[in-house]
């Protein structure tokens, strides 16, 4: 009796033209899909999150339009602890069962002057870790600044 060995299943890949790493090939399962489009970018729903260096900063690269990429920051990994109240409905929208299955990112605004680099804490991007589904939410909490300068991260609270 001879045993037949099945060839390992190949996973579909996609070529993504990135702003910082050129053309890269990634498993299709690594792409995230926005369940509702980013504000101002209604026609773009598939993105790749990738890093150019270790740390809390990542790039959100559009698959549909290589000219569209956003710099994101994981505020918790960067040492911030914003008191964001994410609704159960928003968590469910990204296919998560709880907040522990969601990665939260904030959009960074880069500037030639490092003192002007800032993030928007009121409109975070949620990504379901198990589903690769994403959504940007707009929070109503006025305590969360729309323009939080990263230079303020290093300042001790008085």
Buried (B, 14 or more C-beta within 10 A) or exposed (E): EEEEEEEEEEEEEBEBBBBEBEEBEBEEEBBBBBBEEBEEBEEBBBBBBBEEEEEBBBBBBBBEEBEBBBBBBBBBBBEBEBEBEBEEEBBEBBBBEEEEBBBBBBBBBEEEEEEEBBBBBBBBBBBBEEBBBBBBBEBEEEEBBEEBBBEEBEEEEE
